Amino acid sequence: MQGLNGTEKILLIFLSSALFVFLVLGIIVLVNFIKLQRSIMRAATNIEEFTHKASQLSELMKKTGPLFKLFSASSDLLHKRKK
């Protein structure tokens, strides 16, 4: 079996280098994708917590809404009487 000649060695080095570069770039892209996925998951969790709190606030306002209307109406009556 014969060894590699000069052109074959250069081609082998070039292809090996290109493969190595693509491997490193693939790892970098994968790491950045995982970081992005984690950020999206954190944002989704925050949004879910916010919507839950907004829903609770909405329920509270439904329950206490008539009380606020009563307070507002009595406050308006007091202001009209003072004038």
C-alpha positions in Angstrom: 0.0 0.0 0.0 1.4 3.4 -1.0 1.4 6.5 1.2 -0.4 9.7 0.3 1.1 12.0 -2.3 1.3 15.8 -1.8 -2.1 16.7 -3.3 -3.9 14.1 -1.3 -2.2 15.3 1.9 -3.3 18.9 1.3 -6.8 17.8 0.4 -7.0 15.6 3.6 -5.8 18.5 5.8 -8.2 20.9 4.1 -11.2 18.6 4.6 -10.2 17.7 8.1 -9.9 21.4 9.0 -13.3 22.2 7.4 -14.9 19.3 9.3 -13.4 20.5 12.6 -14.7 24.1 12.0 -18.2 22.8 11.2 -18.1 20.7 14.4 -17.1 23.7 16.6 -19.7 25.9 14.9 -22.3 23.2 15.5 -21.5 23.0 19.2 -21.6 26.8 19.5 -25.0 26.9 17.8 -26.3 24.1 20.0 -25.2 25.8 23.2 -26.8 29.1 22.1 -30.0 27.3 21.1 -30.2 25.7 24.6 -29.6 29.1 26.2 -32.4 30.6 24.1 -34.7 27.7 24.9 -34.1 28.3 28.7 -34.8 32.0 28.3 -38.0 31.3 26.5 -39.1 28.9 29.2 -38.4 31.5 31.9 -40.4 34.1 30.0 -43.3 31.7 29.5 -43.2 30.9 33.3 -43.3 34.6 34.1 -46.1 35.2 31.7 -48.1 32.3 33.2 -47.6 33.7 36.7 -48.7 37.1 35.5 -51.8 35.9 33.9 -52.7 33.8 37.0 -52.3 36.9 39.2 -54.4 39.0 36.7 -57.1 36.3 36.8 -57.1 36.4 40.6 -57.3 40.2 40.5 -60.2 40.0 38.1 -62.0 37.6 40.4 -61.4 39.9 43.4 -62.7 42.8 41.4 -65.9 40.9 40.5 -66.5 40.1 44.2 -65.7 43.6 45.5 -67.0 45.6 42.6 -70.4 46.4 44.1 -68.7 47.6 47.3 -66.6 50.0 45.3 -69.7 51.2 43.4 -71.4 51.8 46.7 -68.4 53.7 48.1 -68.2 55.8 44.9 -71.9 56.6 44.9 -71.8 57.7 48.6 -68.7 59.7 48.0 -70.4 61.5 45.1 -73.4 62.3 47.3 -71.2 63.8 50.0 -69.4 65.9 47.5 -72.7 67.2 46.0 -74.1 68.1 49.4 -71.0 70.1 50.3 -71.4 72.2 47.2 
